[in-house]
Amino acid sequence: MGFRSEEMCLAQLFLQSGSAYDCISELGEMGLVEFRDVMNVFVCSWIRYLLREIRKANLAVPEAEIPPVAPAPKNVLEIMEQLQRLEVELSEVAKNKEKLQRNLLELTEYTHMLRITHTFMHSRSRVSSLGPQYEEFPSLETESVTGCTSMQRLGAKLGFISGLIQRVKVEAFERMLWRVCKGYTILSYAEVDESLADLDTGEINKNVVFLISFWGDQIGQKVQKICDCYHCHLYPHPETDEERADVMDSLRTRIHDLQNVLHRTEDYLKQVLHKASESAHSWVLQVKKMKAIYHILNLCSFDVTNKCLIAEVWCPVSDLANLRRTLEEGSRKGDATVPSFVNRIPSSDTPPTLLRSNKFTSGFQSIVEAYGVGDYREASPAPYTIITFPFLFAVMFGDLGHGSVMTLFALWMVLTEKDHKRRRPGNQVWTTFFDGRYIILMMGLFSIYTGLIYNDCFSKSLNIFGSAWSVKAMFTKQEWTNETLQTNALLTLDPNVSGVFSGPYPLGIDPIWNMAVNRLTFLNSYKMKMSVIIGVIHMSFGVVLSVFNHLHFRQKFKIYLLFLPELLFLLCLFGYLVFMIFYKWLAFSVRDSQLAPSILIHFINMFLMQESATTPLYPGQIGLQVFLVVVALLSVPVLLFGRPLYLYWLHHGGKSLGVHRGYERVRRVSEEDLSPSVVHDEEEGLSDSGGPREFDFGDVFLHQAIHTIEYCLGCVSNTASYLRLWALSLAHAQLSEVLWAMVMRLGLRMSSRLGVLFLVPVFSVFALLTISILLVMEGLSAFLHALRLHWVEFQNKFYSGTGVKFAPFDFSLLPSVFEQDGLL
């Protein structure tokens, strides 16, 4: 990770048509360049040269002819042929399996029909009359018998039609038979116990077996048409019991054979699919690479001979040598007679921003880029964020115990990162935690440090070096007596007494403050002043970093007209506040601490320019304060009018003061310019077309006025915003103390033998609440506040974040279909 983005250049790639595919493939493997659309808006996306090849790769089916431009290599074509053969084989096996399943269903239905209709025939043979159906309709029985007798005299033969029908259609089917056949039929039906799949739709339905007895061919034809209308599955009905038994035996044999064949077919299909699944991931990657390569080739244009493709790319200057070697390797693989080459060209367009990062710095870089991608060659706050972000988090989260737990959790993720990457968990929350493992590790380490400074471990202090306060000296000097102990509920240690206070604690806050009644008052004063000091230093550092941008882009006038007024305004007011804090700490000792004046009162009187009723901090304080206020006020008009007046003078023939007329700043938009019409072309006096442009003083002045008001008011609000360090640190410490007092102390107070058993659930509840409230919720709150302090209070002093991120053509960045579907 660098302190500013890498230097980029615009280059043209001249790719021979025979080796263009291989060259682009090699560039995708290396991830060196970002392609620009040379054809731009002049050619629509649906009529470009290689659209047919992209569609072909999307379908994964090769066509007969090879495309005349940029043909795919043999290995890709072999994969396409393998996919075609696999598709044909799977299609044939699937068709055969479907046919076998249909035959098995038909035989199963036929078996149920024979079994159930056999009971119908036996029940009819046991009655002497025509059957119980006609007992329900006496008039019809006579008519049916008459019709039957007359048909028998004419030689009419009794016929049977049997089959299966869906259960929901039975009532309508029976009613239709009665109306059409006028009672010359006998219908018997019974429901099948087993649910069967429909042969046409594949749905599981309840079916009914029916047997229709009729006389005459005309009635049989009508019954046949009705059955076809209701989509009945008809099967031949045997005339004798011997024939029925033979058919049943034959059906059992055929069903058994079909089941064996289906079982073998499914095993073969599983084998084919398992073998294909082993290569499916590589096939998908090859096809996606092929589509990506043809998409990139569609961004190229042809030369006048239509034998060479020309591509424009952004490339880091440090990678130009690697780019040339990659093109030579692609030309060698493509057996090109003329090698492809690269030509660097000048450009006035703004290059993309490239900041290289590794697994440690990528998380901090993501924090910065969430605010905005930096401008080209702009100073990056990411290297400083590695230290300042976890430090500000730890100031709010400082606890030795909580920081240790967080560090152990992050260290476990760091040590097992290879296993986590192989597993590829689908939980987005866990993936976010894992990506920020090094951020969590740094936050935990800094929290341990601030916990030692606060001397706070699960709301308890650690007496590592021994307290510097002594009670014995108070009795030795006869400041305390037995009567004092009996008559006073609270006792005060006087550091003015010799031997009571021997010096500051070696590291952090003395543990005796954990027992003091005024502990909260002392810590509030300490943390509030610490927050102001950290905030002013952090903001001043951001202002100082803007100098590196001005010097790098050779804009010296901004050092005098922007940087110096901003720094003077900040330091003369709030820098002086920090000075008074340190001066009061150093100038007043224990003996004269009662005479120390209030810093807040002196700071207010500084703006009122009047003498304070309290004792001054040092001689000549009033004169110095008036001078600092005057300097701060004078820096405002310089900040407001300086840049607009200088640009106005420059565009009317004045001599440039360190304005670089080179490539790097022709199109870069500065952080204070809010409109594309007022870019740094103003400083060059150029329009978008390169010619002279009219200077708009009002527009420039308006933008500078907005910047001035925002900065001056922001110095006040941003300084107050850093008080969140004090507030959240206090809240975290108080929550930790409440949790210890209301949960853990209950288990520790029990002195009986059952106290050990009771301590187990108490500790479990304490651990659960500590992790869920103090680590997760409080940790997330401190993380968000530290994020805001970096984005608003620190980065806006020098970082614009209006750039475009460098997006190289890299196969490793291609999303996988398996990952999107959750199959990996």
N, C-alpha and C positions, 0 to 999 in steps of 0.2 A: 504494500500500500504506500503510495507516494503522497507528498504534501499537496500536489496539484495533479490534474489529469495529464495523461501522456500526450505527447505531441503527435498529431494526426496529419495525414496527407491524403490528397485525392489522386487516384491512379487509374489508368486505363489498362484493362487486360485484353490482349489480342489473342483470341483462342481459335485455333484451327478447327474446322467443323468435324474432322475425323477424331480429334482427341478432346473436344470440348467437354463431353460427358465425363471423361476420366479426370480432367483438370478440375472441374467443379466438384467431383466426388472427393478428390484429394483435399481441396480447400475446405469442404465440409468436415472432413476428418480432423483437420488442423484447427479450424475456427479462427482464422486470422483476419478476415475482412468482412465488411458490411457492404452489401451490394445496393446500388442505387438503380432506380428504374430509368434506364436511358430512353426507352420508348415513350415513357411518361404518358400524357393524356392523348397523344396523337393516334395511338392504336388502342382500340377497345379491348377489354380483357377477353371477350368471347370470340375474337377473330385473330388471336395471336398465333404465331407459327406452330407452337408445340402444344396447343390446347388438346389436340387429339391424343397425344402421348400421355398427358396428365389424366385424361379420362380413361385411357387404356390401363394405366397403372392403378387408377382408383378401382376399376373392375377386376384387376389382377388377371386379365385374360389377354394373351398376346394375339395380335393380328398377323395375317399371313406375310404382309410385306414389312420390311424394316424401314423406319423413317429415314428420309434422305439427309436430315440434319441431326447431328449429335446422336448417333445410334447408341443404344445401351450395350454394355459389355456382355460377353457370352455368359458369365455366371448369372446375371440378372435374367437373361432370356431362358436359361436352363431352369431357374426357379419358376418362371412363368409357365413353362411347359410342364413341370412337375405339378404345379397347381391345377393345370388343365386336366392332366391325367388323373389326378386324385379326385377332381370334381366328377369326371365321367364315371370312375369306378364307384364312388359313393352314391352317385345317382342311380346306377344300375342295381347296386345292392339294396338301396332304399326302395326302389320299385319292386324288386323281388320280395322283399320283406313285407311290403304292403299287400302284395298279391297273396302271399302265404297267409297273412293274418285275415284277409278277407275270406279265403277258402276255409280257414279254421272256424271263423264265425258262422259261415253258412252250414258247415257240418255240425256245429254245436246246436244251431237252431233246428236243424233237421232232426237231430237226436231228441231234443225236447219235444218236437212236434209228434214224432212217432210214439214216444213214451206216454204223452198225455192223451193223444187220440185213441190209443189202445184202450184206455179206460172208458172213453166214450163208446166205443163199439161193444165192449162187454156189457156196459150198463144198458144199452139198447137191446141186446140179445136176451136179457133176463126179463123183459116185460113182454106181454102178449099184445099189447096195443102199440100205437105209433110212438108213445113216449110221453113223459110228463109235460112236454112243451104244449101238447094239444089239450091237456087237462085244464090248463089256464085259459084256453080259448076254445070252448066247445063247438061253436059254429064253424070255426076254421077247421076243426078236426074232420068234420063231415065233408067239407069241401075238399080238403087235402086227400082224403081217402077216395072220394069220387074221382078226383083228378087222377089219382094214382091208378085206380082200377081201370079207368078208360085208357090211360097211357099204356098200361100193361097189355091190354087187349090189342092196342095198335103196335105193340112190340117195343115200347119205350123202355129204356134201361135206366136204372138208378145210378147216379154219378156222385162223386165226392170231390170236393176241393178243400185242401187243408193248407195252413200256413200260419204266419205270425203277423200281428198288428200291434201298434203301440197302444198302451193302456188308455190313453186319453181319447183315442179315436173309436173305442169300441161302441159306445152308445150311438153315435152318429152312423157308424157302419151297420149296426143292427137295424136301426130305423130305416136306412136306405134299402136294405135287403127286403124288408117287409113291404115297403111301398112299391118297389119295382117288380118284385117277383110274385106279388099277390098271394103269398102264403105257400107257394110251391117249393119252399125250402125249409130245411131244418138246420138251425144254427146251434152249435154247442161250443162253448169256450171255457177256458180256465187260465188263470194267471200263472206265469212261469215264476218259480221261486227265485231264480238267479237273475240278477240284472245284467243285461247284455248290451254291447255297444252297437249303435246303428251302423250299418254297412256303408251308408253314404256320408253321414255327417261325423261319425265317430263318437257321438254323445252317448252317455250311459243312460238307458231308459228302462222302464218296466214294460215288458211285452206280454201279450196274451196269445195263446195258441187257440185256433178256432178250427172247427170241422163243419163244413156245409154239405148237406145232402140235398140233391135236387133230381128232378125228372125231366128229361128232354134236353136236346141240344140247344134249343133256343134259350131256355132258362139258364143252362150252363154258360152260354156266351154272355148273357146279362151279368151273371155272378162274376165272370172273369173280368169284365169291364169295370165293375164296381170295385173289385179287389185292386185292379191297376190304379183306379182313381185315388184310393186311399193308401197307395204305396205299400201294399201288403207284400210280404215275402212268402211266395207260394212254393210248395214242395210236393212232389208226387206222393199219392197215398196208396200204399200196398193194398191189394184186394184180399189177400189171405193172411192168416197168422204165420204160415211158414215163410211167405215172402217177406213179411215184416221182420221176422227173426233174422233172416239172411241179411236184410238191409242194415239192421242194427249191428250185427257182427262186422259187416263191411265198414260201417261208419266208425266203430271203435278202432279198427285197425288203421284206417286212414287218419283219424284224429291223433292217434299215437305217433304215426309217422310224421305228420305235419308238425307236431310239437317238437320232435327231435330235430327236424330240419330247421325250424324257427330258432331253436336253441343254438344250433351250430351257426346259423346266419348271424345271430346277435353276437356270438363270440368272435366271429370273423370281423364284424363291423367294429367291435371294440378294439380289436387288434389293429385295424387300419387307422382308426381315430387316435389310438394311443401312439402309434408310430408317427402319425402326422403332427400330434401335439408336441412331440420332441423337437420338431423343426418349425413349429408355427411361430414362435417368437422371432426367430431369425428371419423367417419369411416376411412377417409383418414389418420388421425393421427395414428389410431390403426394399419392400414396396414403398414404405414411407420415405426412404432415402431417394428412391427413384422419382417419386412425385415432387419432392423438394428440389431435386436437381433440375427437373424439367421446368419447375416454377422459376428457378433462378435463370435458366436459359431463356425463358420468356421475357426476362428483364433486359436482355441483351439486344443489340441491333446488329444488322449485317453491314459489311463494308460494300463498296461499289461492285465488287466481283462476286458477292454472295458466297464466298468461300471462307470467310473469316467472321467470327463473332466478336463484337466489341462490348465490353462490360466496364462500368465505372464502379469503383469501390473506394470506401474509406479504409485506410490501413494505418496502424501505428508505424511511425517512422522506424522504430526499433525492430519491427518485424518485416521490413522490406526484403532483407536477405532471405529470410525463411519463406517469404512469398515467392521469390524467384526460384528457390529450390523446389518448392511444391509444384510450380508450373512445369518445371523440367521433369519432375517425376511423373506428372500426369501425361505429358507429351510422350514420355518413354513407354508408359503402359498403353497408350492409345496408338502406338506405332506410327506416329505422325512424322512425315518427312520434313516438315517445317515446324520448329518448336514454337510453343506459345511464349509470350514475353509480356512484361509489364512496363508501363511508361508513366512516370510521375508527371502530373499536370498541375498548374496553378489554379486556384479557385478563390472566389470571394464569398462563398457560402460558409456558414458556421459549421465547423466539424462537430461530430458527436463527442460525447465525453466518455473517456475510458479511464477507470480507476481499478487497477488489478487488486484482487484480494484473495486471501486464503481462507481455510476453514475457521481460523481464529478471528480474523478481521472482517469476515463477510457479515456477521451479525451486526457489528457496529456500523458498517457501511450501509446496511439496510435501514438502520435507525435514521441516518442522515438522509438517505434517498427517499424515505417516507415523507420528509418535508419537501423535497424536490431535488431533482438531479442537477448537479452543479453545472455552471457555464463552462465552456471550453477553456481550459488552462486556469480556471479559477482556483484559489486556495481552498483546499478541502478541510472541513472540520473533523473528518473521521479519525485521523491519527490522534487528535487531542481528546476526542470523545471516548477513546479507549480508556483513558484515565479519569476524565472529569465526570463521565456519566455514572460509572459505578461508585465514584466517590460521593457525588451528590445523593445518590440513592442510599449509600451507607450512612450519610449524615442524618437522614430521616429514619433509617431502619436500624441504627446502631445498637446491636445486642450481640454479645459474644456467643451465647447459646444458640440463638436463632441463626446467626451467621454461620456457625459451625454446621448446623443441620442443612442449611442451603448449600454450603460448600461440599458436603459429603454427597448430597443428591446430584449436584452438577458434576462432581468428580466421577461418580458412578456412570453418568451418561457419557462422559468423555472417554472413560476406559473401555466402555462397551459400545462405542459408536459404530464399529465395523459390524457387529451383530445386528444392531438396529437398522443399519442401511440395507442389510440383506433381507431382513424381515419385511421392510417397507410397510409399516403400519398404516391402516386406512383412517385412523382417528386424526382429524385435523388439529385438534387441541394438542394431542401428544406430539404431532409432527412439529407444531410451532415451538413447543418446549424444547424439543430435541435440536431444532435449528438454532436456538438461542442458548445452547448449553454453555458456551464459553462466556456469554454475557452473564449468565447466572453464576458461573464460577467466579468471575471477577467481582460481581456484586457481593457474593458470600465472603470472599477474602477481605474486601474493604469493610464489610460489616463487622468482621472479627476485629479489624483494626479500630474502627470507631467504637465498638463495644468495649475494647480495652481502654480507650480514652475516656469514655463515659463511665467505665468501671461498672458495667451492667451486664449481668448474665442471668437470664430468666428473672429479671427484676431484683436480683440480689447482687451485692458488691463482693468482690474478691479481695481479701487482705493478703496480697502477695508479698509486698515489701514491708508491711507493718505501718500502722498509721503514724503520721508525723505529729499528731496531737496527743498530749499527755494530761491525764486527770490528776496525777500525783502532784504535779507542780502547784496546782491550785490549793492543795492541803498544806504543802510545804511552805508556801508563802503566806499561809493563813488567810487566803482569800475565801476559802470554804471551811466551815466548822460543822460539827454534828448538828448544831441548831439550824444551820443553813440547809442541811439535808432534810431535816424534819419539817421545816416550814415552807419549803419551795418545791412545787411540783416539777418545775423546769429549771435547769441550771445552765448557765452560759459560760463557755470557755473563753477567757480573755487572752488573745494572743499577745497583748502587751506585757503580760506577766512572763517573766523569764522562765524558760523551760516548758511552757505550755505548747508552743508551736516551734518545732525545730527546723522547718523548711518545707518546701513543696514536695508532694508525692512524686516518686521517680517517673511514674507513667500513669497519666490520666488523673482522675479525680480521687481524692483521698476517700477510703471506704468509710470513714467516720461520718461522712455526710449522709450515708444511708440511714443513720440513726437520728439525725438532726430533725427538729420540727420545721426549721426554715429551709429544709433541703430543696423544696420546690421553688422557693423564691430565689435561692442561689442559682439553681440550674436554669431557671427561666432567664435571668439576667445574663448568664454565661452563654446560653445557646442563642439568645436574641442578638447579642453583639457579634457572636461568631457568624450568624447568618448574614448580617449586614456586611461584615468583612469579606466573606466568601463571595457574596453577590457583587460587590464593587470590583473585586479582583477579577472575577469571571467576566464581567461586562467590559472592563478595561482591556483585558486580554483580547476580547473579540474586536474592539476598536483598533487595537494595535495590529491585529492580523490583516486589517484592511490596507495597511501600508504596503504589505507584500503584493497585494493585487495592483496597487497604483504603480509600484516600482516595476513589476513584471510587465505591465502593459504600457509602460513609459508615459504615464500621465502624471507628471510631477505637479501640475497645477492643483490636482485633487488633494495632494498632501497638504498644501497650504490653505486651500479653500474648503476642504471637507474634513480631513483627518485632524488637523490641529484645532479647529474650533470645536469639533466633537469631543476630543480628548480633554481640552481645557474646560469645557462646560461640565463634563463628568467629574474630573478630578478636583476642580475648584470648589465644587459643592459637596459631593458625596465622598470624594477622596479625602477632603478635609474632615468629614465626619469620622472616617476610619482613623485618621491621624489623631483626632481628639480621644478616641477610644484607647489607642495604644499609649498616648501621652498620659492619660489618667491612670492607666495600669502601672506605668513606670514611674510617674512623678510622685504619686502618693503612696506612702508606706502604711504599715499597720497603725503606727502611732498617730498619724494625722489623717487617717481615712475618714474620720468624722467631718473633716473640713472639705472633703472632695465635693465639688459642685456637680449639678446635674448636667449631663451632656446635652440632653434634649432641650433644656431651657436655653443653653448657650447656642444651640443650632437654630432655634426659633428666633432668638434675638439677632442672629447673624443676618437673617433676611430682613428684619425690621430695622437694622442698622442703628441700634440703640444700646446703651450700656445696660448690663444686667445688674440686678440688685444683689446677686450672689457674688462670691469671690471669683475673680478670673482665674483661668487655668494657668496662665503664664503672662509675663509682662508683654505689653504691646499686642494683646489679643484683639482688641477692637480694631486697630488699624489694619492688621493682617486680614481680618474677616471682611472689612469693607473693601479692601483691595481685591480679595478673591471673588466677592460678589460682583464687583465692577468688571473684572476680567470675564466672568461667566456671562454677564449681560452683554458685554461687547462682542463676545463670540457668536451670539445669536444673529445679529445683522450680517456678520461676515459669512455665516453659514447660509443665511437666507439670500443675500444679494451677490455673494462672491462668484459663484459658478455661472449664473445667468449673465452677469455683466462681463465676465471674462469671455464667454462664448460669443456674446454680442460684439465685443471688441475684436475677437479673433476672426469672425465672419465678415468684418468690415475692414480687413486689411491689416490687422495687428499681427505681431510676430508670435508664433506658437511657443508656448512654454512647456516643452517636454511632451508634446502630443505625438505619439508614434503614428506615422502614416503608412504603416506596413500592413501585412496580411492579417495579423492576429486580431486586430481591433477594428477592422472595417465594419463588421457586422455584429459584433458582440453587444448585447443589450445590457446596460448596467443596472444595478439593483434599484437605483432611485428613479429610473425612467419607466413610467407606467404605460406608455403608448409606443407602438412600433414606429410611429411617425417621428418620435424624438429619440433616435438611437444615436450611436456614436458616429453616425454619418454627419451629425451636426458639427462635430468637432473637425470633420474633414471638409465640410461644406459640399458634400456630395449627395445626390439623389440616388434613388434605387437604380436608375439606369446608368449611373456613373458620372453624370453631368452635374453642374452646379445647381444647388437648390436654394429656395428662399428660406431664410432663417426666421423662425417664429419665436420671438422673444417672450410673448405672453404664455405660450405653451410651456416653454422651458421654465419660466418663473413659477408657473402654477405647480409644476411637478416638484420644483425645489422647495416651494412653500409647504407642500404636503409633507415632504421628507423632513423639513426643519421642525414642523409642529409635532410630527410623529416621534422624532428623536428626543426633543426637549421634554415633552410630556412622558415619553417612554422611560427616560432616565429616572423620573420620580416613581412611576408605576412599577417599573422593573425592579428597582431597589426594594420597594415594598413587597414585590412578588417573592423575593428571596426569603422573606420571613416565613414562608411555608416550610422551610427547612427546620425552623424552630418549632412550628406548630405540629408538624407531623412527628418530629422526634419526641415531643412531649406526649402526644396522643399514643404513640407506640409504647413508650415507657409506662404510661398510666394503665393501658390495657393489659400489659404484661403483669403489672403489679396487682391489678384487680383479679386477674385469672389465678395468680398464685395464692392470693388471700382467700378467695372464695372456693377454690377447688383443692389445690395441693395441700394447703395448710390443714384442711379437715382430716386428711389421712395421716398427716404427721403428728397431729395432736393426740391420737389414740395411743395409750401406753400399755394396753393389755396385749395378750398374745394374739387376739383376733385382729389387732391393728395391722399385722403384716398381711393377713388375708384381705383386709379391707383396703389396704394400700394398692393392691393390684387393680381393681376397677377404678379407683380414684386416679391412679396414674394413667390408665387408659383414656379416661375422659379428659384429663389434663393434656395428654399428648394429642388427642383428636382435636380439641379446641385450639391448641397451640398451632397445629398445622393448618387447620381450616381458616382460623381468624387471623392469627398473627403472621403466619408465613404466606398464605395464599392471598387473603383479602388485603391485609396491610402491605404485603409485598407488592401486589398489583397497584395499590394506591400510590406507594412511593415511586414505583416505576413510571406511572403516568405523570406524576409531578416532576420527576427528573427529566422526563421527555419534554414536557412543556418548557422547563427552564432552558433546555438546550435549543429548542426550536425558536422560541419567542425572545428570550432574554439574551441569548448568546449568538446564535447563528445570524440573526437579522442585522447584526452590526457589520458583517462583512460578506455574508453568503447570500446570493440571490436565489439560487436553486431553480433557474428557468431554462436549463440546458436540456439536451436530448441524449439519452443514454445510448452508448455504443452497443448495437445489437448484431453481433457477428453471425455469419452463416455457419452454424455448428451443429453437427448431427447429434451431439450429446444433449442438446437443448430440445430435440424433437420429442414431444409427448408420445408415450406408448399407448396403444389401444388397450393393452392389458392393464396398465396402470389406471386408465380412465374407467374401465369396467370393474376394477377391484379384483382382478384375477391374479395379481402378483403381490 
